[in-house]
C-alpha cells in the first residue's frame, strides 16, 4: 500500500516506472502550492525546469542501480507558476507489487542564507554545474572523482555513477591508447590538448576537444583536471548527411521519414501514445497578404516555438506546408491535453518580421490510444478531427482573386497611413442617468476615412489584428480619450466620466498601471474621471499581475467596469472575486427585454445583483423608448444607446452636452 501522508515530515512524491505521479503527500502540496488531483497520473518531468531536465532524467534512469540515491538539486515549477529549488533524494521500493521511485524533497531556495561560509561553496558548485564546458576531476590513478553538470547535459551520464569509473572507459576504444600515452608523459603542472570521441549514455559517441591539466602535486586537488567541449565543427561534418535524411531543411524539425522512425521507436518502448496535428489558421491568406517570404518566417517561428517546448518523449515534425505533427508517450489522454494547451499558448504568439507584427492562430487535433497497435489509426483519427474543425471554421481564401488580394493590401496600407495621419480617433457616446443628465461618455474607435466617411470598429479591427496594428490603435485612442477628459474638465464638465476600453491582455502587463497613470499625468487628466472597461468574455481567470493593476488603478481613483456583462463564463464569480466598481448589461439582453423571457430575467438578475454588491450598472444598446421605460421600472439608473445619441467626435460632443442635459429621460 502507498505510504501515509504522516509517515514522513518531509514532502514525499511517489513515481511509477514511467515517471508518472502516483502519490503525493499533503506536505508536498502545501510546500509547492500543488493540487494533488491535478498531479496524479501526470509526468513529474513536466514540472522540471528545462535546464535541469537531463540531470533529472539521468538520475531517474539510474536510481534503481543505487542503494541510496545521491542528492540532486533541481528547479521545479510550483502551482503558482514560480520556480522553487528542491534538494531531491530518491530510491526504489516495492509498493502494491510494483516498483516505485520514492522522492524525498526539501526546499533549499534560501539555504545559502543559513550556511556558515555565506553560501560560497554552493555558489561555486552552481557555477561549475551551469558552465557550458565539461569539467571532470580525475584522481592520479585515472579514476573519475567528480564531473560537472555539463557532462550530464551533453553526454547524459549520471554524475554519481560516473564517479569511480576509469576516465578512459568514457572514451571510444580506438582513442584510449592515444590519450593514455599523452597523459602518462605529462609533467607536473603541464597541460595537453587532445581530440577524442566520448561515449554518451545512449552508446553513441561525440567528438570532443579537451585539455588535461596535471595538478597531481597540488595539495588540494591532487589529480588531473579535464575540461572540454563538443567539437561542433568536426561532428557536424560527420552528421550532416544523416541529419538531412531525417529532418526538414526549412525548419530543422523531423521530416515525415524521421518522424515515422521515431514514432515506431516510441511504440516499441510500450505505453500509451498520443499524436497531435497542428496547422496555421488562414496561412494561405498570410502568404497572399504579406508574400511568401513572410509566410516562410511564420513557419520557421512556429517550428522553433514547438521545438522549444521541453516535454519527455516528445517528437516534433513538419510534414509539409503549414502542417506539423507531434508524438508523445503518455499514460493518459489528460497529459496530451496539457501538452495541447502548452503548444497553443506558445505557438500562437504574434510574430515580428522586419518590424511588422503578424498575428496568427493555430488549430490542433489530437488522438490517443492506451495500447496502440500502430501509427495509421492514430494519424487517421487526428487528421479526421482536424478536418472537422476546418469544416466548421470560416472558409480560407482558396480561389481568391488577385484583385481581392490587392484590395486587402491597399486597405492595410491605408490603415497604416490613417493611424499616422490622425484619421483613427475616438468618437464619444453619452451615458445618461434617470434624469437625462450626461454622467459619462464612452470612447469608441472610429476611422474618419476621406472617401468612405466614418468607419466603425468592424471595418478596423479585423485587418488591424492581422497586420499587428491593434495595439498601436488602442494606444492612440487611449491618449486622445485622456486628452478629451482633460478638455471636458476645462469646459466645466469635470464631473463627466470618460469610459475607455482596455484589452485584458494589456492589463496583464506588469507596467500597465504605472504607464496608464503616467499618461493621465502627461495629459493633465484626473485618474478619477476615467473608467476602464474590460470585456468579460476575455477576462477569464485573470492572473495576479492583472489583479494588482486593477487595484493600483482603483487606489488612484480610476474605476474598473466589466463590459458586456452576462455573456462571459462564470459572471457571478467575476463580480464576487474581481476588484471592479461596475458592470454594463450587454446590448443583447436590452434588445430582448420584454420580448425574450430569458433576456428579461437575466437583466432583472444583473440589476438586483449589482445593487446588492453596490456596483454601478449601465444598460447599453438602448434604442427604443419601451426599453428605457422597462429598464427604469426594473431599477436601472444609467443608460447608453442611440435613443440618446450615436457616438460623435470630440468637438461635436462638447456642442451636444448642453442640449442633451436639457432633455429629461421621460421625453425620449
C-alpha positions in Angstrom: 0.0 0.0 0.0 1.1 3.6 -0.5 2.8 5.5 2.3 0.6 7.5 4.6 1.0 11.3 4.5 2.0 11.1 8.2 4.9 8.7 7.5 7.4 11.5 6.9 7.7 15.1 8.0 9.2 16.0 4.6 7.5 16.4 1.2 7.1 13.0 -0.4 6.4 12.1 -4.1 6.0 8.6 -5.5 6.5 7.8 -9.2 5.8 4.8 -11.3 8.3 3.3 -13.8 7.4 5.9 -16.4 7.9 8.9 -14.1 4.2 9.5 -13.5 3.0 10.7 -10.2 1.1 8.0 -8.2 1.2 9.6 -4.8 2.0 13.0 -3.2 1.6 13.8 0.4 -0.1 16.8 1.9 3.2 18.5 3.0 4.4 18.4 -0.6 1.2 20.0 -1.8 1.4 22.8 0.7 5.1 23.5 0.0 4.7 23.6 -3.8 1.1 25.1 -3.9 0.1 21.9 -5.8 -3.4 20.4 -6.1 -2.9 16.7 -5.7 -5.8 15.8 -8.0 -4.1 17.8 -10.9 -0.8 16.0 -10.4 -1.8 12.3 -10.1 -1.2 10.5 -13.4 0.9 13.2 -14.9 4.7 13.1 -15.6 6.9 14.7 -13.0 9.2 15.9 -15.8 6.5 18.3 -17.0 7.3 20.3 -13.8 11.1 20.2 -14.1 12.9 23.3 -15.3 14.1 22.7 -18.9 17.8 23.4 -17.9 17.6 20.7 -15.3 15.8 18.1 -17.4 18.8 16.0 -18.4 20.1 15.7 -14.9 16.6 14.7 -13.7 16.2 12.1 -16.5 19.6 10.6 -15.9 19.0 10.3 -12.1 15.6 8.7 -12.7 17.0 6.2 -15.1 19.8 5.1 -12.8 18.0 5.2 -9.4 17.3 1.5 -9.5 21.0 0.7 -9.5 21.8 2.6 -6.3 21.3 1.6 -2.8 20.6 5.2 -1.8 20.2 7.9 -4.4 22.6 10.8 -4.5 21.2 14.2 -3.6 20.5 16.3 -6.7 19.3 19.9 -6.9 16.5 20.7 -9.4 14.2 23.6 -10.1 10.6 22.6 -10.0 7.5 24.6 -11.1 5.1 25.4 -8.3 1.3 25.6 -8.6 1.6 29.4 -8.8 3.9 29.2 -11.8 7.1 30.1 -10.0 10.3 28.0 -9.8 11.5 26.6 -6.5 14.9 24.9 -5.9 14.5 21.5 -4.3 17.0 19.0 -3.0 15.8 15.6 -4.0 16.9 12.1 -2.9 15.3 9.1 -4.4 15.3 5.3 -4.1 13.1 2.4 -5.3 10.6 0.4 -3.2 8.1 -2.3 -3.9 4.6 -0.8 -3.4 1.5 -2.8 -4.1 3.5 -5.2 -6.1 5.0 -2.5 -8.3 8.5 -1.0 -8.4 8.0 2.7 -7.5 10.5 5.5 -7.1 10.1 7.4 -3.8 11.4 11.0 -3.8 12.1 12.9 -0.6 12.1 16.7 -1.2 13.5 19.7 0.7 13.2 23.4 -0.2 16.7 24.9 -0.4 15.8 28.1 -2.1 17.1 30.1 0.8 19.6 27.6 2.2 22.6 29.8 1.4 21.5 32.4 3.9 22.0 29.8 6.7 25.4 28.4 5.6 28.4 29.3 7.7 30.5 30.0 4.6 28.0 32.6 3.3 26.9 30.3 0.6 30.2 30.5 -1.3 30.5 26.7 -1.7 27.0 26.5 -3.1 27.7 29.4 -5.4 30.9 27.7 -6.7 29.1 24.4 -7.1 26.3 26.2 -9.0 28.8 27.9 -11.3 30.6 24.6 -12.1 27.3 22.9 -12.8 26.0 25.7 -15.1 29.1 26.1 -17.2 28.8 25.3 -20.9 32.1 23.4 -20.9 32.5 19.9 -19.4 34.7 19.5 -16.3 36.0 16.3 -14.7 38.3 15.8 -11.7 40.4 12.7 -12.1 42.5 11.0 -9.4 46.2 10.2 -10.0 45.2 6.5 -10.7 42.9 7.7 -13.6 39.6 7.3 -11.9 36.9 10.0 -12.1 36.4 11.8 -8.8 33.5 14.1 -9.9 32.0 15.7 -13.0 30.0 18.9 -13.5 26.5 19.4 -14.9 27.7 19.9 -18.5 28.8 16.3 -18.6 25.2 15.2 -17.8 23.7 17.7 -20.2 25.9 16.9 -23.1 26.7 13.2 -22.6 23.8 12.1 -20.4 25.9 10.4 -17.7 24.7 10.3 -14.1 27.4 12.1 -12.0 27.0 9.5 -9.2 27.5 6.5 -11.4 30.5 8.1 -13.3 32.4 8.7 -10.1 34.9 5.9 -9.5 35.0 4.8 -13.2 38.2 4.8 -15.1 38.3 8.0 -17.2 39.3 6.1 -20.3 36.2 4.0 -20.0 34.3 7.1 -21.3 36.4 7.1 -24.5 36.0 5.2 -27.7 38.1 2.1 -27.7 40.2 3.3 -30.6 41.1 6.6 -28.8 42.1 5.2 -25.4 45.7 4.4 -26.2 46.4 7.8 -27.6 45.0 9.6 -24.6 46.8 7.3 -22.1 50.1 7.9 -24.0 49.8 11.7 -23.8 48.7 11.9 -20.2 51.3 9.4 -18.9 54.1 11.7 -20.3 52.5 14.8 -18.9 54.8 16.6 -16.4 53.7 18.3 -13.2 51.7 21.5 -13.9 51.8 20.7 -17.6 48.8 20.5 -19.9 47.9 19.0 -23.2 45.1 19.5 -25.8 43.6 16.5 -27.5 40.6 15.3 -29.6 38.8 12.1 -28.8 35.4 10.5 -29.1 33.4 10.4 -25.8 30.6 7.8 -25.2 27.1 9.2 -24.4 24.7 7.4 -22.1 22.9 6.1 -25.2 26.0 4.4 -26.5 26.7 7.0 -29.3 29.9 9.0 -29.5 30.6 12.7 -29.7 33.9 14.1 -30.8 35.2 16.5 -28.2 38.1 18.9 -27.9 39.6 18.8 -24.3 42.5 19.9 -22.2 44.2 17.8 -19.5 46.0 19.7 -16.7 48.4 17.7 -14.4 47.8 19.1 -10.9 48.7 15.9 -9.0 51.2 17.9 -6.9 48.5 20.4 -5.8 47.8 19.8 -2.1 44.0 20.5 -2.6 43.3 18.9 -6.0 45.9 16.1 -6.1 44.9 14.9 -9.5 44.0 15.9 -13.1 41.5 18.5 -14.3 39.9 17.6 -17.7 38.0 20.4 -19.4 36.4 20.1 -22.8 33.6 20.8 -25.2 31.9 19.1 -28.1 33.9 19.7 -31.3 30.9 21.0 -33.2 32.8 21.6 -36.5 34.1 18.0 -36.6 30.9 16.3 -35.6 28.7 18.5 -37.8 30.6 17.4 -40.9 30.1 13.7 -40.0 26.5 14.0 -39.1 25.2 16.4 -41.7 24.2 13.8 -44.2 22.3 11.7 -41.6 20.6 14.8 -40.3 19.2 15.9 -43.7 17.9 12.4 -44.3 15.5 12.6 -41.4 14.9 16.4 -41.0 13.1 19.1 -42.7 15.5 21.5 -44.4 13.5 24.7 -43.8 12.7 24.3 -40.1 15.1 21.7 -38.7 12.3 19.6 -37.3 12.0 15.9 -38.2 10.5 15.3 -41.6 7.9 12.6 -42.3 10.5 9.8 -42.6 12.3 10.8 -39.4 9.1 11.2 -37.5 7.9 7.7 -38.5 11.2 6.2 -37.4 11.0 7.9 -34.0 7.3 7.2 -33.5 7.8 3.5 -34.2 10.6 3.5 -31.6 8.1 5.1 -29.1 5.6 2.3 -29.9 8.3 -0.3 -29.4 9.0 1.1 -25.9 5.4 0.4 -24.9 2.8 2.5 -23.0 0.2 4.9 -24.3 0.9 7.1 -27.3 -0.6 10.4 -28.3 -0.4 12.3 -31.6 -1.1 15.9 -32.3 -1.5 17.6 -35.7 -1.2 21.4 -35.8 -1.6 23.9 -38.6 -1.7 27.7 -39.0 -5.2 29.2 -39.5 -5.5 31.3 -42.7 -1.9 30.6 -43.6 -2.8 31.0 -47.3 -4.1 34.5 -46.5 -0.9 35.4 -44.8 1.1 34.3 -47.9 -1.2 36.3 -50.1 -1.3 39.4 -48.0 2.3 39.6 -47.0 4.2 37.5 -49.5 5.9 34.1 -49.3 9.0 35.5 -47.5 6.8 36.4 -44.6 5.0 33.1 -44.8 8.3 31.3 -44.6 9.2 33.4 -41.5 5.9 32.4 -39.9 6.5 28.7 -40.5 10.1 29.0 -39.1 8.9 30.8 -36.0 6.1 28.3 -35.3 8.5 25.4 -35.7 11.0 27.0 -33.3 8.4 27.5 -30.7 7.2 23.9 -31.0 10.8 22.7 -30.8 11.5 24.8 -27.7 8.8 23.0 -25.7 10.5 20.6 -23.4 8.5 17.5 -22.7 9.6 13.9 -22.0 9.5 11.6 -25.0 8.3 14.3 -27.4 8.8 14.1 -31.2 8.2 17.2 -33.3 8.0 17.1 -37.1 6.9 19.1 -40.2 5.1 17.0 -42.7 4.9 19.8 -45.3 3.2 23.2 -45.9 1.9 24.5 -42.6 1.2 21.0 -41.1 3.2 20.0 -38.0 2.9 16.6 -36.3 3.9 15.7 -32.7 4.0 12.4 -30.9 4.5 11.8 -27.2 4.4 8.8 -24.9 1.8 9.3 -22.2 -0.1 7.3 -19.6 -3.4 9.2 -20.2 -5.3 11.5 -22.5 -5.1 14.3 -19.9 -1.4 14.6 -20.4 -2.0 15.1 -24.1 -4.4 17.8 -23.4 -1.9 19.5 -21.1 0.6 19.4 -23.9 -2.0 20.7 -26.4 -2.7 23.8 -24.2 1.1 24.4 -23.8 1.6 24.2 -27.6 -1.4 26.5 -28.2 -0.1 29.1 -25.8 3.5 29.1 -27.1 2.9 28.8 -30.8 0.2 31.4 -31.3 2.0 34.4 -30.0 2.4 37.3 -32.6 5.4 37.1 -34.9 7.5 40.2 -35.6 9.3 40.2 -39.0 11.1 43.2 -40.4 9.4 45.4 -37.8 6.0 44.1 -38.8 3.8 42.3 -36.3 1.8 39.3 -37.7 -0.9 37.9 -35.5 -1.6 34.2 -36.0 -3.9 31.5 -34.8 -3.3 27.7 -34.8 -5.5 24.7 -35.0 -4.8 21.5 -33.1 -6.2 18.0 -33.3 -5.2 15.0 -31.1 -5.6 11.3 -30.9 -4.6 8.9 -28.0 -4.5 5.1 -27.5 -3.5 3.5 -24.3 -2.4 0.3 -26.1 -1.6 1.5 -29.6 -1.1 -1.2 -32.3 0.2 1.1 -35.0 0.5 4.7 -36.2 -2.0 4.6 -39.0 -5.1 4.6 -36.8 -3.8 7.4 -34.6 -2.8 9.6 -37.6 -6.2 9.0 -39.3 -8.1 9.9 -36.1 -6.2 13.1 -35.6 -6.5 14.0 -39.3 -10.3 13.5 -39.2 -10.6 15.7 -36.1 -8.6 18.5 -37.8 -10.8 18.2 -41.0 -13.9 18.5 -38.9 -12.5 21.6 -37.2 -11.7 23.1 -40.6 -15.2 22.4 -42.0 -16.8 24.3 -39.1 -14.4 27.2 -39.4 -14.6 30.3 -41.6 -13.5 29.4 -45.2 -9.9 30.1 -46.1 -9.0 32.2 -49.1 -8.7 29.4 -51.7 -9.6 30.8 -55.1 -9.3 34.5 -54.0 -8.7 36.8 -57.0 -5.6 38.9 -57.4 -7.9 42.0 -57.3 -9.2 40.9 -53.9 -5.7 40.3 -52.6 -4.6 43.7 -53.9 -7.7 45.3 -52.3 -6.7 43.8 -48.9 -3.1 45.2 -49.3 -4.4 48.6 -50.2 -6.8 48.6 -47.2 -3.9 47.6 -45.0 -1.7 50.4 -46.3 -4.5 52.9 -45.9 -5.0 51.8 -42.3 -1.3 52.4 -41.5 -1.5 55.8 -43.2 -4.7 56.6 -41.3 -3.0 55.8 -38.0 -0.1 58.1 -38.8 -2.3 61.0 -40.1 -4.7 61.0 -37.2 -7.7 59.6 -39.1 -8.0 56.9 -36.4 -9.6 58.7 -33.4 -12.2 58.1 -30.6 -15.8 59.1 -31.0 -17.8 59.5 -27.8 -21.3 58.2 -27.0 -23.0 59.7 -23.9 -24.2 57.7 -20.9 -27.1 59.4 -19.1 -28.8 59.0 -15.7 -32.5 58.7 -15.0 -32.9 62.5 -15.1 -31.4 62.7 -18.5 -28.1 64.2 -17.3 -25.0 63.1 -19.1 -22.8 61.4 -16.4 -20.2 59.8 -18.7 -19.2 59.2 -22.3 -17.6 56.1 -23.8 -14.7 56.3 -26.2 -15.3 54.2 -29.3 -12.7 53.8 -32.1 -13.6 55.3 -35.5 -11.8 55.7 -38.8 -12.6 59.1 -40.4 -12.0 58.0 -43.9 -11.6 60.8 -46.5 -13.7 58.9 -49.1 -15.8 56.4 -47.3 -16.8 58.5 -44.3 -16.7 57.4 -40.7 -16.0 53.7 -40.4 -16.7 51.7 -37.3 -14.7 49.1 -35.4 -15.9 46.3 -37.7 -14.0 47.9 -40.6 -10.9 48.5 -38.5 -10.4 45.6 -36.1 -10.1 42.5 -38.4 -7.3 43.9 -40.6 -5.7 45.7 -37.6 -5.3 42.4 -35.8 -3.9 40.6 -38.9 -1.5 43.5 -39.6 -0.4 43.8 -35.9 -1.7 47.3 -35.6 -4.3 46.7 -32.9 -2.0 47.8 -30.0 -0.9 51.0 -31.8 -4.6 51.9 -32.5 -5.5 51.2 -28.8 -2.7 53.4 -27.6 -3.7 56.2 -29.9 -7.3 56.1 -28.9 -6.4 55.9 -25.2 -4.2 59.0 -25.5 -6.8 61.0 -27.3 -9.5 59.9 -24.8 -7.4 61.0 -21.9 -6.8 64.4 -23.6 -10.6 64.8 -24.1 -11.2 64.1 -20.4 -8.9 67.0 -19.6 -10.7 69.1 -22.2 -14.1 68.3 -20.6 -12.8 69.5 -17.2 -11.6 72.7 -18.8 -15.1 73.3 -20.3 -16.8 72.8 -16.9 -17.7 69.1 -17.4 -15.2 67.6 -14.9 -18.0 65.5 -13.4 -18.5 63.6 -16.7 -16.5 60.4 -16.7 -14.8 59.0 -19.8 -15.0 55.2 -20.3 -12.1 53.7 -22.2 -11.9 50.1 -23.4 -8.7 48.2 -22.4 -7.7 44.8 -23.8 -7.5 42.3 -20.9 -4.2 41.1 -22.3 -2.7 44.6 -21.9 -3.9 44.9 -18.3 -1.9 41.8 -17.6 1.3 43.5 -18.5 3.3 44.4 -15.4 3.9 48.1 -16.4 0.3 48.8 -17.4 -1.0 50.6 -14.3 2.1 52.8 -13.9 2.1 53.6 -17.7 -1.7 54.4 -17.6 -1.3 56.8 -14.6 1.8 58.4 -16.3 -0.3 59.1 -19.4 -3.0 60.7 -17.2 -0.4 63.0 -15.7 1.1 63.9 -19.1 -2.4 64.9 -20.4 -3.4 66.7 -17.2 -6.2 64.2 -16.7 -7.7 63.3 -13.3 -7.5 59.5 -13.0 -10.8 59.6 -11.0 -12.5 60.9 -14.2 -11.6 57.7 -16.1 -13.5 54.3 -16.1 -11.5 51.4 -17.5 -13.8 48.8 -19.2 -12.8 45.2 -19.6 -14.7 42.8 -21.8 -16.0 39.9 -19.6 -15.7 37.3 -22.3 -11.9 38.0 -22.5 -11.4 38.2 -18.7 -11.3 34.5 -17.7 -9.2 33.7 -14.7 -7.1 36.9 -14.6 -3.6 36.5 -13.1 -2.0 38.2 -10.2 -0.5 40.9 -12.4 -3.9 41.9 -13.8 -5.5 42.0 -10.4 -2.7 44.1 -9.0 -3.0 46.5 -11.9 -6.8 46.8 -11.2 -6.2 47.5 -7.6 -3.5 50.1 -8.4 -5.9 51.9 -10.7 -8.7 51.9 -8.1 -6.4 53.3 -5.4 -5.6 56.2 -7.8 -9.4 56.8 -8.2 -9.9 55.2 -11.6 -13.0 53.0 -11.7 -12.9 49.5 -13.3 -16.0 48.1 -15.0 -16.9 44.8 -16.8 -18.3 45.4 -20.3 -20.8 43.1 -22.0 -21.7 41.6 -18.6 -23.7 38.4 -18.6 -22.2 37.0 -21.9 -19.0 35.5 -20.3 -18.1 32.5 -18.3 -19.0 32.4 -14.6 -20.3 36.0 -14.4 -21.3 35.8 -10.7 -17.8 34.6 -9.7 -16.3 37.6 -11.5 -18.4 40.0 -9.5 -17.5 38.3 -6.3 -13.8 38.0 -6.9 -12.7 40.8 -9.2 -11.8 44.3 -7.9 -14.4 46.1 -10.0 -16.8 49.1 -9.5 -19.5 48.5 -12.0 -20.9 46.4 -14.9 -22.5 47.1 -18.3 -25.6 45.0 -19.3 -24.9 43.6 -22.7 -27.0 45.1 -25.5 -28.3 41.7 -26.5 -30.2 41.5 -23.2 -31.5 45.0 -23.6 -32.7 44.3 -27.2 -34.6 41.2 -25.9 -36.2 42.8 -22.9 -40.0 42.1 -22.7 -39.6 40.1 -25.9 -37.4 37.2 -24.7 -38.2 35.9 -21.3 -34.6 34.7 -20.7 -33.2 38.2 -21.6 -35.7 39.9 -19.3 -34.9 37.6 -16.4 -31.2 37.9 -16.9 -31.4 41.7 -17.0 -33.5 41.7 -13.8 -31.0 39.4 -12.1 -28.0 41.5 -13.1 -29.7 44.7 -11.8 -30.5 43.0 -8.5 -27.0 41.6 -8.1 -25.2 44.8 -8.9 -27.5 46.7 -6.4 -26.7 44.1 -3.6 -23.0 44.4 -4.3 -23.2 48.2 -4.5 -21.9 48.3 -8.1 -22.9 50.8 -10.7 -24.8 49.3 -13.6 -25.2 50.8 -17.2 -27.6 49.3 -19.7 -26.1 49.7 -23.2 -27.8 49.5 -26.6 -30.9 51.3 -25.5 -32.6 52.2 -28.8 -36.4 52.2 -28.1 -38.5 54.1 -25.6 -40.2 51.0 -24.3 -36.7 49.5 -23.5 -35.9 52.6 -21.5 -39.2 52.6 -19.6 -38.9 48.9 -18.7 -35.3 49.4 -17.5 -36.3 52.3 -15.3 -39.1 50.2 -13.8 -36.6 47.4 -13.0 -34.4 49.9 -11.1 -31.7 50.7 -13.7 -30.4 54.2 -13.4 -27.8 54.6 -16.2 -28.3 54.2 -19.9 -26.4 54.3 -23.2 -27.6 54.0 -26.8 -28.8 55.5 -30.0 -32.0 56.6 -28.2 -30.0 59.4 -26.7 -27.2 59.9 -29.3 -24.8 58.0 -31.6 -21.1 58.2 -31.0 -19.8 61.6 -32.2 -16.5 63.4 -32.5 -14.9 65.2 -29.5 -15.8 68.6 -31.0 -19.4 67.6 -31.6 -19.8 66.1 -28.1 -18.8 69.4 -26.5 -21.5 71.1 -28.5 -24.1 68.4 -27.7 -23.5 68.2 -23.9 -25.7 71.3 -23.0 -28.5 70.1 -25.3 -28.5 66.6 -24.0 -28.6 67.7 -20.4 -31.7 69.8 -21.2 -33.8 66.8 -22.4 -35.1 64.6 -19.5 -35.3 60.9 -19.9 -39.1 60.9 -19.8 -39.1 62.9 -23.1 -37.4 60.1 -25.0 
